[in-house]
Amino acid sequence: MISLDEAVTARLESHGERFEVLIDPDAALAIKRGEFDGDLEDVIAAEDVFEDASRGDRPPENALEEVFETTDPLEIIPQVVEDGEIQITAEQRKEMQEQKHKQLVQHITRNAVNPQMDDAPHPPERIENALEEAGFKIDPMEPVENQVDEALDLLRPVIPIRFDEMTVAVQVPPDYAGSAQAQIRQFGDLEREEWQSDGSWVGVITFPAGMQNEFYDVVNEHTSGEAETRIISDEDDIPTR
């Protein structure tokens, strides 16, 4: 379950009665779109149906039976969300906007590069400032993923930006190969790997280009800076010895 602070109220009025449930806003939108595939108990603040959630008042059971043909909250909650309206306060809206704005900045920072600076990643502060200059406003009622394209369209006249991936070959010395390769392989999609005769490990990994600084930090941290890396365009171009 989620906390009351994280929940919004979904309200349905039917047959002269009012029914309210407390649910995570993103989950509520997913249910409305028919896209929710999670566990309902993980995204509700109460396994209950209310007449007035703010006061904790509950509707009579015969009203639940008449409208929903059941008194089971886990069956009723999705119906209230699907057929009702999602209610959010001004404070909730502001908090949701701030949270999703941070998620959007993080998503863009991890995936975007500056094509005019040898595909170097953009710092989060630059993305923040550019979004503000472009006048982009996050919609708290829409998933972040659905707003990325609009944000990029507004960013392109402000800063040079492109979403891209990069592929890097890494060769880890034998002394670090066991532990380092476990960390490196989790960073993205491991395209290919080879264990060399001397015990060193070579891997080819693809990841969002905006994460390149973070990637090199991970490699250096787990190999004491002794690993060799090379950006490649052909996954068969693996350094061996």
MIDOSE-1310 file (N, C-alpha, C; in nm, 2 decimals, decimal comma, always signed):
residues 241
misl	+0,08/-0,12/+0,00/+0,00/+0,00/+0,00/+0,09/+0,13/+0,00; +0,03/+0,24/-0,04/+0,09/+0,36/-0,04/+0,04/+0,45/+0,08; +0,11/+0,56/+0,11/+0,07/+0,64/+0,21/-0,04/+0,73/+0,17; -0,12/+0,79/+0,26/-0,23/+0,88/+0,23/-0,17/+1,01/+0,16
deav	-0,05/+1,05/+0,19/+0,01/+1,17/+0,13/+0,03/+1,14/-0,02; +0,06/+1,02/-0,06/+0,09/+0,99/-0,20/-0,04/+0,97/-0,28; -0,15/+0,95/-0,22/-0,28/+0,91/-0,29/-0,36/+1,03/-0,33; -0,44/+1,00/-0,44/-0,54/+1,10/-0,48/-0,67/+1,03/-0,47
tarl	-0,78/+1,10/-0,47/-0,91/+1,05/-0,46/-0,98/+1,03/-0,60; -1,02/+0,91/-0,62/-1,11/+0,89/-0,74/-1,25/+0,88/-0,69; -1,34/+0,95/-0,76/-1,48/+0,97/-0,71/-1,58/+0,93/-0,82; -1,68/+0,85/-0,79/-1,78/+0,81/-0,88/-1,92/+0,84/-0,81
eshg	-2,01/+0,91/-0,88/-2,14/+0,93/-0,83/-2,24/+0,85/-0,92; -2,32/+0,77/-0,85/-2,41/+0,68/-0,93/-2,52/+0,64/-0,84; -2,64/+0,63/-0,90/-2,76/+0,58/-0,82/-2,78/+0,67/-0,70; -2,75/+0,80/-0,71/-2,77/+0,89/-0,59/-2,67/+0,87/-0,48
erfe	-2,57/+0,79/-0,50/-2,47/+0,77/-0,40/-2,33/+0,82/-0,45; -2,24/+0,84/-0,36/-2,10/+0,88/-0,40/-2,01/+0,78/-0,34; -1,91/+0,74/-0,43/-1,81/+0,64/-0,39/-1,67/+0,69/-0,42; -1,59/+0,69/-0,32/-1,45/+0,74/-0,33/-1,35/+0,63/-0,29
vlid	-1,24/+0,63/-0,36/-1,12/+0,54/-0,33/-1,00/+0,62/-0,33; -0,89/+0,57/-0,26/-0,77/+0,64/-0,25/-0,66/+0,56/-0,32; -0,60/+0,62/-0,42/-0,51/+0,55/-0,51/-0,39/+0,63/-0,56; -0,29/+0,57/-0,60/-0,17/+0,63/-0,66/-0,22/+0,70/-0,79
pdaa	-0,18/+0,82/-0,82/-0,23/+0,89/-0,94/-0,18/+0,83/-1,07; -0,06/+0,78/-1,08/-0,02/+0,72/-1,20/-0,09/+0,59/-1,22; -0,11/+0,51/-1,12/-0,19/+0,39/-1,13/-0,33/+0,42/-1,17; -0,39/+0,52/-1,12/-0,53/+0,56/-1,16/-0,54/+0,59/-1,31
laik	-0,44/+0,66/-1,36/-0,44/+0,70/-1,50/-0,42/+0,57/-1,58; -0,33/+0,48/-1,54/-0,31/+0,36/-1,61/-0,44/+0,27/-1,61; -0,51/+0,27/-1,50/-0,64/+0,19/-1,50/-0,74/+0,25/-1,60; -0,74/+0,39/-1,60/-0,84/+0,45/-1,70/-0,80/+0,42/-1,84
rgef	-0,67/+0,41/-1,87/-0,63/+0,38/-2,01/-0,63/+0,23/-2,04; -0,66/+0,15/-1,94/-0,66/+0,00/-1,96/-0,52/-0,05/-1,97; -0,42/+0,02/-1,91/-0,28/-0,02/-1,92/-0,23/-0,07/-1,79; -0,30/-0,08/-1,68/-0,25/-0,12/-1,55/-0,23/-0,27/-1,55
dgdl	-0,11/-0,31/-1,51/-0,09/-0,46/-1,50/-0,02/-0,49/-1,37; -0,03/-0,41/-1,27/+0,04/-0,43/-1,15/-0,05/-0,49/-1,05; -0,01/-0,49/-0,92/-0,09/-0,54/-0,81/-0,17/-0,42/-0,75; -0,30/-0,43/-0,75/-0,38/-0,32/-0,70/-0,35/-0,29/-0,56
edvi	-0,32/-0,39/-0,47/-0,29/-0,36/-0,33/-0,17/-0,28/-0,31; -0,08/-0,27/-0,41/+0,04/-0,20/-0,40/+0,02/-0,05/-0,43; -0,09/-0,01/-0,49/-0,11/+0,13/-0,54/-0,23/+0,20/-0,47; -0,29/+0,13/-0,37/-0,40/+0,20/-0,30/-0,35/+0,23/-0,16
aaed	-0,42/+0,33/-0,10/-0,39/+0,38/+0,04/-0,48/+0,31/+0,14; -0,59/+0,25/+0,09/-0,68/+0,18/+0,18/-0,76/+0,08/+0,10; -0,77/-0,04/+0,15/-0,85/-0,14/+0,08/-0,99/-0,12/+0,13; -1,05/-0,01/+0,08/-1,18/+0,03/+0,13/-1,25/+0,12/+0,02
vfed	-1,38/+0,13/+0,03/-1,45/+0,22/-0,05/-1,53/+0,32/+0,04; -1,52/+0,45/+0,01/-1,57/+0,55/+0,10/-1,69/+0,62/+0,04; -1,77/+0,68/+0,12/-1,87/+0,78/+0,07/-1,80/+0,91/+0,08; -1,72/+0,94/+0,18/-1,64/+1,06/+0,19/-1,51/+1,02/+0,25
asrg	-1,40/+1,01/+0,16/-1,28/+0,96/+0,21/-1,21/+1,05/+0,31; -1,23/+1,18/+0,30/-1,17/+1,27/+0,40/-1,22/+1,25/+0,54; -1,35/+1,21/+0,55/-1,41/+1,18/+0,68/-1,40/+1,04/+0,72; -1,37/+0,95/+0,62/-1,37/+0,81/+0,65/-1,51/+0,75/+0,65
drpp	-1,61/+0,82/+0,60/-1,75/+0,76/+0,60/-1,76/+0,66/+0,49; -1,83/+0,55/+0,51/-1,85/+0,45/+0,42/-2,00/+0,44/+0,37; -2,02/+0,40/+0,24/-2,15/+0,39/+0,19/-2,22/+0,26/+0,25; -2,35/+0,25/+0,25/-2,41/+0,13/+0,29/-2,38/+0,01/+0,20
enal	-2,38/-0,11/+0,25/-2,34/-0,22/+0,17/-2,44/-0,25/+0,06; -2,57/-0,22/+0,09/-2,67/-0,24/-0,02/-2,65/-0,15/-0,14; -2,59/-0,03/-0,11/-2,56/+0,06/-0,22/-2,45/+0,00/-0,31; -2,35/-0,06/-0,24/-2,24/-0,12/-0,31/-2,29/-0,24/-0,40
eevf	-2,38/-0,32/-0,34/-2,44/-0,43/-0,41/-2,52/-0,38/-0,53; -2,59/-0,27/-0,52/-2,68/-0,22/-0,62/-2,60/-0,17/-0,74; -2,49/-0,10/-0,71/-2,41/-0,03/-0,82/-2,31/-0,13/-0,87; -2,24/-0,20/-0,79/-2,12/-0,28/-0,83/-2,15/-0,43/-0,83
ettd	-2,26/-0,47/-0,77/-2,29/-0,61/-0,76/-2,19/-0,69/-0,68; -2,12/-0,62/-0,59/-2,03/-0,69/-0,50/-2,00/-0,59/-0,39; -1,94/-0,64/-0,28/-1,90/-0,55/-0,17/-1,75/-0,56/-0,15; -1,68/-0,63/-0,24/-1,54/-0,65/-0,24/-1,47/-0,53/-0,29
plei	-1,39/-0,46/-0,20/-1,32/-0,33/-0,24/-1,23/-0,35/-0,36; -1,16/-0,46/-0,36/-1,06/-0,48/-0,47/-1,13/-0,50/-0,61; -1,25/-0,54/-0,61/-1,33/-0,54/-0,73/-1,39/-0,40/-0,76; -1,43/-0,33/-0,66/-1,50/-0,20/-0,68/-1,40/-0,09/-0,71
ipqv	-1,28/-0,09/-0,65/-1,19/+0,02/-0,67/-1,16/+0,05/-0,82; -1,12/-0,06/-0,90/-1,10/-0,03/-1,04/-1,22/+0,03/-1,12; -1,34/-0,01/-1,08/-1,46/+0,04/-1,14/-1,48/+0,19/-1,11; -1,45/+0,22/-0,98/-1,46/+0,37/-0,94/-1,37/+0,45/-1,02
vedg	-1,24/+0,40/-1,04/-1,14/+0,47/-1,11/-1,18/+0,48/-1,26; -1,22/+0,37/-1,32/-1,25/+0,37/-1,46/-1,37/+0,46/-1,50; -1,47/+0,46/-1,42/-1,59/+0,53/-1,45/-1,60/+0,67/-1,38; -1,52/+0,69/-1,28/-1,53/+0,82/-1,21/-1,43/+0,92/-1,25
eiqi	-1,41/+1,02/-1,16/-1,31/+1,13/-1,19/-1,20/+1,13/-1,08; -1,08/+1,16/-1,13/-0,97/+1,17/-1,03/-0,96/+1,31/-0,98; -0,97/+1,32/-0,84/-0,97/+1,45/-0,78/-0,83/+1,47/-0,72; -0,77/+1,59/-0,74/-0,64/+1,62/-0,68/-0,65/+1,76/-0,63
taeq	-0,59/+1,79/-0,51/-0,58/+1,92/-0,46/-0,47/+2,00/-0,53; -0,47/+2,13/-0,50/-0,37/+2,22/-0,56/-0,23/+2,18/-0,51; -0,23/+2,14/-0,38/-0,10/+2,10/-0,32/-0,05/+1,97/-0,39; -0,14/+1,87/-0,40/-0,11/+1,74/-0,47/-0,06/+1,77/-0,61
rkem	-0,13/+1,86/-0,68/-0,09/+1,88/-0,82/+0,05/+1,94/-0,83; +0,08/+2,03/-0,73/+0,21/+2,09/-0,73/+0,32/+1,99/-0,70; +0,29/+1,90/-0,61/+0,39/+1,80/-0,57/+0,41/+1,70/-0,69; +0,30/+1,66/-0,76/+0,31/+1,57/-0,87/+0,39/+1,64/-0,98
qeqk	+0,37/+1,77/-1,01/+0,44/+1,84/-1,11/+0,59/+1,84/-1,08; +0,62/+1,87/-0,96/+0,77/+1,87/-0,92/+0,83/+1,74/-0,93; +0,76/+1,63/-0,89/+0,82/+1,50/-0,90/+0,84/+1,46/-1,04; +0,74/+1,48/-1,13/+0,75/+1,44/-1,27/+0,85/+1,53/-1,34
hkql	+0,86/+1,65/-1,30/+0,96/+1,74/-1,37/+1,10/+1,68/-1,34; +1,12/+1,64/-1,22/+1,25/+1,58/-1,18/+1,28/+1,45/-1,26; +1,17/+1,37/-1,28/+1,18/+1,25/-1,35/+1,21/+1,28/-1,50; +1,15/+1,38/-1,55/+1,17/+1,42/-1,69/+1,32/+1,46/-1,71
vqhi	+1,37/+1,55/-1,63/+1,50/+1,60/-1,64/+1,60/+1,48/-1,63; +1,58/+1,39/-1,54/+1,66/+1,27/-1,52/+1,66/+1,19/-1,65; +1,54/+1,17/-1,71/+1,53/+1,09/-1,83/+1,61/+1,15/-1,94; +1,59/+1,28/-1,96/+1,66/+1,35/-2,07/+1,81/+1,35/-2,05
trna	+1,85/+1,37/-1,93/+1,99/+1,38/-1,90/+2,06/+1,24/-1,92; +1,99/+1,13/-1,89/+2,05/+1,00/-1,91/+2,05/+0,96/-2,06; +1,97/+1,02/-2,14/+1,96/+0,97/-2,28/+2,02/+1,07/-2,38; +2,03/+1,20/-2,35/+2,06/+1,30/-2,45/+2,21/+1,34/-2,45
vnpq	+2,26/+1,38/-2,56/+2,39/+1,43/-2,58/+2,39/+1,56/-2,66; +2,50/+1,63/-2,65/+2,52/+1,76/-2,73/+2,60/+1,73/-2,86; +2,53/+1,72/-2,97/+2,60/+1,69/-3,10/+2,70/+1,79/-3,14; +2,70/+1,91/-3,09/+2,80/+2,01/-3,12/+2,92/+2,01/-3,03
mdda	+2,92/+1,92/-2,93/+3,03/+1,90/-2,84/+3,08/+1,76/-2,84; +3,09/+1,70/-2,95/+3,14/+1,56/-2,96/+3,05/+1,46/-2,88; +2,92/+1,49/-2,89/+2,82/+1,40/-2,82/+2,85/+1,39/-2,67; +2,89/+1,50/-2,61/+2,91/+1,50/-2,47/+2,77/+1,51/-2,40
phpp	+2,76/+1,45/-2,28/+2,62/+1,46/-2,22/+2,59/+1,60/-2,17; +2,47/+1,63/-2,16/+2,42/+1,76/-2,10/+2,41/+1,75/-1,95; +2,47/+1,84/-1,87/+2,44/+1,84/-1,73/+2,30/+1,86/-1,70; +2,25/+1,81/-1,58/+2,11/+1,83/-1,55/+2,07/+1,98/-1,54
erie	+2,16/+2,06/-1,49/+2,13/+2,20/-1,47/+2,10/+2,27/-1,61; +2,18/+2,22/-1,71/+2,15/+2,28/-1,85/+2,01/+2,24/-1,90; +1,98/+2,12/-1,87/+1,84/+2,07/-1,91/+1,73/+2,15/-1,84; +1,76/+2,17/-1,71/+1,66/+2,24/-1,63/+1,64/+2,38/-1,68
nale	+1,75/+2,45/-1,71/+1,75/+2,59/-1,75/+1,68/+2,60/-1,89; +1,72/+2,50/-1,98/+1,66/+2,50/-2,11/+1,51/+2,48/-2,11; +1,46/+2,39/-2,03/+1,32/+2,36/-2,02/+1,25/+2,49/-1,97; +1,31/+2,56/-1,87/+1,25/+2,68/-1,83/+1,25/+2,79/-1,94
eagf	+1,36/+2,80/-2,01/+1,36/+2,90/-2,12/+1,26/+2,86/-2,23; +1,24/+2,73/-2,25/+1,15/+2,69/-2,36/+1,00/+2,70/-2,31; +0,98/+2,72/-2,18/+0,85/+2,74/-2,14/+0,77/+2,61/-2,12; +0,84/+2,49/-2,11/+0,78/+2,36/-2,10/+0,72/+2,35/-1,96
kidp	+0,59/+2,30/-1,95/+0,52/+2,27/-1,83/+0,48/+2,13/-1,83; +0,53/+2,06/-1,73/+0,49/+1,92/-1,72/+0,35/+1,90/-1,68; +0,28/+1,80/-1,74/+0,14/+1,77/-1,70/+0,14/+1,66/-1,60; +0,10/+1,69/-1,48/+0,10/+1,60/-1,37/+0,02/+1,47/-1,39
mepv	-0,08/+1,48/-1,48/-0,17/+1,37/-1,50/-0,13/+1,28/-1,62; -0,02/+1,31/-1,68/+0,03/+1,22/-1,79/+0,16/+1,16/-1,75; +0,18/+1,03/-1,79/+0,31/+0,97/-1,77/+0,43/+1,05/-1,83; +0,54/+1,05/-1,76/+0,66/+1,12/-1,81/+0,70/+1,08/-1,95
enqv	+0,69/+0,95/-1,97/+0,73/+0,89/-2,10/+0,65/+0,95/-2,22; +0,53/+0,99/-2,19/+0,44/+1,05/-2,30/+0,47/+1,19/-2,32; +0,56/+1,26/-2,24/+0,58/+1,40/-2,26/+0,72/+1,43/-2,30; +0,80/+1,32/-2,32/+0,94/+1,34/-2,36/+0,95/+1,41/-2,50
deal	+0,88/+1,35/-2,59/+0,89/+1,41/-2,73/+0,85/+1,56/-2,74; +0,75/+1,59/-2,66/+0,71/+1,73/-2,66/+0,82/+1,82/-2,60; +0,88/+1,77/-2,49/+0,99/+1,85/-2,43/+1,10/+1,86/-2,52; +1,14/+1,75/-2,60/+1,25/+1,76/-2,69/+1,22/+1,86/-2,80
dllr	+1,10/+1,86/-2,85/+1,07/+1,96/-2,96/+1,09/+2,10/-2,91; +1,06/+2,13/-2,79/+1,07/+2,26/-2,73/+1,22/+2,29/-2,70; +1,30/+2,19/-2,66/+1,44/+2,21/-2,63/+1,53/+2,23/-2,75; +1,50/+2,17/-2,86/+1,59/+2,18/-2,98/+1,62/+2,32/-3,02
pvip	+1,52/+2,42/-3,02/+1,56/+2,55/-3,06/+1,64/+2,62/-2,96; +1,65/+2,57/-2,83/+1,72/+2,63/-2,72/+1,86/+2,58/-2,71; +1,88/+2,45/-2,72/+2,01/+2,39/-2,70/+2,03/+2,28/-2,81; +2,15/+2,25/-2,85/+2,17/+2,13/-2,94/+2,15/+2,01/-2,86
irfd	+2,06/+1,92/-2,91/+2,03/+1,80/-2,83/+1,99/+1,69/-2,92; +2,03/+1,57/-2,88/+1,99/+1,45/-2,95/+1,99/+1,33/-2,86; +1,89/+1,24/-2,87/+1,89/+1,12/-2,80/+1,97/+1,02/-2,87; +2,06/+0,95/-2,80/+2,15/+0,85/-2,87/+2,19/+0,74/-2,77
emtv	+2,25/+0,64/-2,83/+2,31/+0,53/-2,75/+2,46/+0,52/-2,79; +2,54/+0,47/-2,71/+2,68/+0,44/-2,74/+2,72/+0,30/-2,70; +2,81/+0,25/-2,78/+2,86/+0,12/-2,75/+3,01/+0,13/-2,72; +3,05/+0,07/-2,61/+3,19/+0,07/-2,56/+3,24/-0,07/-2,53
avqv	+3,37/-0,09/-2,58/+3,44/-0,21/-2,55/+3,52/-0,18/-2,42; +3,52/-0,27/-2,33/+3,59/-0,26/-2,20/+3,68/-0,38/-2,18; +3,80/-0,36/-2,15/+3,89/-0,47/-2,12/+3,94/-0,45/-1,98; +3,91/-0,55/-1,89/+3,94/-0,54/-1,75/+4,05/-0,64/-1,71
ppdy	+4,15/-0,59/-1,64/+4,27/-0,68/-1,61/+4,22/-0,79/-1,52; +4,30/-0,90/-1,52/+4,26/-1,02/-1,44/+4,23/-0,99/-1,29; +4,31/-0,90/-1,23/+4,29/-0,88/-1,09/+4,16/-0,82/-1,05; +4,09/-0,76/-1,15/+3,96/-0,70/-1,12/+3,84/-0,76/-1,20
agsa	+3,87/-0,85/-1,28/+3,77/-0,90/-1,38/+3,65/-0,96/-1,31; +3,67/-1,04/-1,20/+3,56/-1,11/-1,14/+3,45/-1,01/-1,09; +3,49/-0,91/-1,01/+3,40/-0,82/-0,95/+3,36/-0,71/-1,05; +3,45/-0,66/-1,13/+3,42/-0,54/-1,21/+3,32/-0,58/-1,32
qaqi	+3,34/-0,70/-1,38/+3,25/-0,73/-1,50/+3,11/-0,75/-1,45; +3,09/-0,79/-1,32/+2,95/-0,80/-1,27/+2,88/-0,66/-1,26; +2,96/-0,56/-1,23/+2,91/-0,42/-1,22/+2,89/-0,36/-1,36; +2,98/-0,39/-1,45/+2,97/-0,33/-1,58/+2,86/-0,39/-1,66
rqfg	+2,84/-0,52/-1,65/+2,73/-0,58/-1,73/+2,59/-0,54/-1,69; +2,58/-0,48/-1,57/+2,45/-0,43/-1,53/+2,42/-0,29/-1,58; +2,52/-0,23/-1,64/+2,50/-0,09/-1,68/+2,42/-0,07/-1,80; +2,41/-0,17/-1,89/+2,33/-0,15/-2,01/+2,31/-0,29/-2,07
dler	+2,30/-0,29/-2,21/+2,29/-0,42/-2,28/+2,42/-0,48/-2,32; +2,45/-0,59/-2,26/+2,58/-0,66/-2,29/+2,57/-0,72/-2,43; +2,64/-0,67/-2,53/+2,63/-0,72/-2,66/+2,72/-0,84/-2,68; +2,83/-0,85/-2,61/+2,92/-0,96/-2,63/+3,03/-0,95/-2,52
eewq	+3,08/-1,07/-2,48/+3,18/-1,08/-2,38/+3,28/-1,19/-2,41; +3,40/-1,18/-2,37/+3,50/-1,28/-2,39/+3,59/-1,28/-2,26; +3,63/-1,40/-2,22/+3,73/-1,42/-2,12/+3,86/-1,46/-2,19; +3,96/-1,38/-2,16/+4,09/-1,40/-2,23/+4,17/-1,50/-2,15
sdgs	+4,27/-1,56/-2,22/+4,36/-1,66/-2,16/+4,43/-1,62/-2,04; +4,45/-1,49/-2,02/+4,53/-1,45/-1,90/+4,43/-1,41/-1,79; +4,30/-1,44/-1,81/+4,20/-1,41/-1,70/+4,14/-1,28/-1,71; +4,18/-1,19/-1,81/+4,11/-1,06/-1,82/+3,97/-1,08/-1,89
wvgv	+3,89/-0,98/-1,88/+3,75/-0,99/-1,93/+3,73/-0,88/-2,03; +3,67/-0,91/-2,14/+3,64/-0,81/-2,24/+3,49/-0,81/-2,27; +3,43/-0,70/-2,26/+3,28/-0,69/-2,28/+3,25/-0,57/-2,37; +3,15/-0,59/-2,45/+3,09/-0,48/-2,53/+2,95/-0,45/-2,48
itfp	+2,93/-0,33/-2,44/+2,81/-0,29/-2,38/+2,75/-0,16/-2,44; +2,62/-0,16/-2,46/+2,55/-0,05/-2,51/+2,46/+0,01/-2,41; +2,46/+0,15/-2,40/+2,38/+0,22/-2,30/+2,35/+0,36/-2,35; +2,25/+0,43/-2,28/+2,22/+0,56/-2,32/+2,34/+0,65/-2,32
agmq	+2,36/+0,73/-2,42/+2,48/+0,81/-2,44/+2,50/+0,92/-2,33; +2,39/+0,96/-2,27/+2,40/+1,06/-2,17/+2,46/+1,01/-2,04; +2,47/+0,87/-2,03/+2,52/+0,81/-1,91/+2,67/+0,78/-1,92; +2,74/+0,83/-2,02/+2,88/+0,79/-2,04/+2,97/+0,83/-1,93
nefy	+2,95/+0,95/-1,87/+3,04/+0,99/-1,76/+3,02/+0,90/-1,64; +2,89/+0,86/-1,61/+2,86/+0,77/-1,50/+2,92/+0,63/-1,53; +2,92/+0,59/-1,66/+2,97/+0,46/-1,69/+3,12/+0,46/-1,67; +3,19/+0,56/-1,71/+3,34/+0,56/-1,70/+3,38/+0,57/-1,55
dvvn	+3,29/+0,64/-1,47/+3,32/+0,64/-1,32/+3,31/+0,50/-1,26; +3,21/+0,43/-1,31/+3,19/+0,29/-1,25/+3,31/+0,20/-1,29; +3,35/+0,21/-1,42/+3,46/+0,13/-1,47/+3,59/+0,16/-1,39; +3,62/+0,29/-1,37/+3,74/+0,33/-1,30/+3,73/+0,29/-1,16
ehts	+3,62/+0,31/-1,10/+3,60/+0,28/-0,95/+3,63/+0,13/-0,93; +3,58/+0,04/-1,01/+3,59/-0,10/-0,99/+3,72/-0,17/-1,05; +3,80/-0,08/-1,12/+3,93/-0,14/-1,17/+4,05/-0,05/-1,13; +4,03/+0,04/-1,04/+4,13/+0,13/-1,00/+4,19/+0,20/-1,11
geae	+4,11/+0,23/-1,21/+4,15/+0,31/-1,33/+4,24/+0,23/-1,43; +4,25/+0,09/-1,41/+4,34/+0,02/-1,50/+4,27/-0,05/-1,62; +4,14/-0,03/-1,63/+4,07/-0,09/-1,74/+4,09/-0,01/-1,87; +4,08/-0,07/-1,98/+4,09/+0,00/-2,11/+3,95/+0,00/-2,17
trii	+3,92/+0,12/-2,23/+3,79/+0,14/-2,29/+3,81/+0,20/-2,43; +3,71/+0,16/-2,51/+3,72/+0,22/-2,65/+3,57/+0,23/-2,70; +3,53/+0,34/-2,75/+3,41/+0,35/-2,82/+3,41/+0,29/-2,95; +3,32/+0,20/-2,98/+3,32/+0,13/-3,11/+3,19/+0,14/-3,18
sded	+3,19/+0,12/-3,31/+3,07/+0,12/-3,39/+3,04/-0,02/-3,45; +3,13/-0,11/-3,44/+3,12/-0,24/-3,49/+3,14/-0,34/-3,37; +3,03/-0,41/-3,33/+3,04/-0,49/-3,21/+3,14/-0,61/-3,22; +3,19/-0,63/-3,35/+3,29/-0,74/-3,36/+3,43/-0,68/-3,34
dipt	+3,44/-0,55/-3,33/+3,57/-0,49/-3,32/+3,61/-0,49/-3,17; +3,65/-0,61/-3,12/+3,68/-0,62/-2,97/+3,83/-0,64/-2,96; +3,89/-0,56/-2,87/+4,03/-0,57/-2,85/+4,06/-0,70/-2,78; +4,15/-0,78/-2,83/+4,19/-0,90/-2,76/+4,35/-0,91/-2,76
r	+4,40/-1,00/-2,68/+4,54/-1,01/-2,68/+4,58/-1,16/-2,65
